[in-house]
Amino acid sequence: MIVTTTDGVEDAKIASYLGIVTGEAVLGANIFKDLFAGIRDIVGGRSAAYEGELRKAKDTAIQEMSDRARELGADAIVGVDLDYEAISGGNMLMVSANGTAVKLQRS
């Protein structure tokens, strides 16, 4: 599955638009990760715990969106947008992926 933020796929023509597809992931941050992230934030530097959770949520949302596009018979998803949101008082992280499922013209 080709997944791109652009409105098309290089060297390919879009034969049909199959509709908007989405994927969501909501992940809770572990209390120990929160503690160490807070300490890291106080002394400066990056929070590997939060970065790992964010990466996992992004990958899950994109995979879920791709699965939905495959169910429609899509070859690609164009115009992909990722949104990030802290929910439940900042204790949970939500990532949503949205794009347009398309069928590419076969040469």
C-alpha positions in Angstrom: 0.0 0.0 0.0 1.4 3.4 -1.0 0.7 6.0 1.7 1.6 9.6 0.9 0.8 13.1 2.1 0.8 14.4 -1.5 -2.3 14.6 -3.6 -1.0 12.0 -6.1 1.5 9.2 -6.7 4.5 10.0 -8.8 4.5 8.4 -12.2 1.0 7.0 -11.6 -2.5 8.2 -12.6 -5.4 7.9 -10.2 -8.2 5.9 -11.9 -10.8 6.3 -9.2 -11.3 7.8 -5.7 -12.7 5.2 -3.3 -13.4 7.5 -0.3 -11.9 8.8 2.9 -10.3 6.3 5.1 -9.3 6.8 8.7 -7.3 5.0 11.4 -7.1 5.9 15.1 -5.0 4.8 18.0 -5.4 5.7 21.6 -2.6 4.7 23.9 -2.2 5.2 27.7 1.1 6.2 29.0 2.5 3.9 31.7 2.9 5.6 35.1 6.6 4.7 35.4 7.2 6.1 32.0 5.4 9.3 33.1 7.6 9.5 36.1 10.8 9.2 34.3 9.6 11.5 31.5 8.8 14.1 34.1 12.3 13.8 35.6 13.8 14.0 32.1 11.8 17.1 31.3 13.0 18.8 34.5 16.7 18.2 33.7 16.3 18.8 30.0 16.6 16.4 27.1 14.2 14.2 25.2 11.7 11.8 26.7 12.3 8.5 25.0 9.2 7.0 26.8 6.9 9.5 25.2 8.6 9.4 21.8 8.2 5.6 21.8 4.5 5.8 22.6 4.0 8.5 20.0 5.7 6.4 17.3 3.7 3.3 18.3 0.4 5.3 18.1 1.3 6.8 14.7 2.3 3.4 13.3 -1.0 1.8 14.6 -3.2 4.6 13.1 -1.5 4.4 9.7 -1.8 0.6 9.7 -5.5 0.7 10.6 -6.1 3.3 7.9 -4.2 1.1 5.4 -6.3 -1.9 6.3 -9.5 0.0 5.7 -8.2 1.2 2.3 -7.3 -2.4 1.4 -10.8 -3.5 2.2 -12.0 -1.0 -0.4 -9.6 -2.4 -3.0 -7.3 0.6 -2.9 -3.7 0.7 -4.3 -2.8 3.8 -2.4 -3.8 6.5 0.1 -3.2 10.1 -0.9 -3.5 13.3 1.1 -2.6 11.7 4.4 -2.9 13.9 7.4 -1.8 12.9 11.0 -3.4 14.6 14.0 -2.1 14.2 17.6 -4.2 14.9 20.7 -3.6 14.4 24.4 -6.9 13.3 26.1 -8.1 12.3 29.5 -6.1 15.0 31.3 -3.0 14.2 29.3 -2.8 10.6 30.5 -3.7 9.2 27.0 -2.5 9.9 23.6 -4.7 9.8 20.5 -3.3 9.8 17.0 -5.6 9.8 14.0 -4.6 9.3 10.3 -6.9 10.4 7.5 -6.5 10.1 3.7 -8.2 9.3 0.5 -8.2 5.7 -0.8 -7.5 5.5 -4.5 -7.2 3.0 -7.3 -4.3 3.6 -9.6 -4.5 3.1 -13.3 -2.6 0.1 -14.5 -0.2 0.6 -17.4 
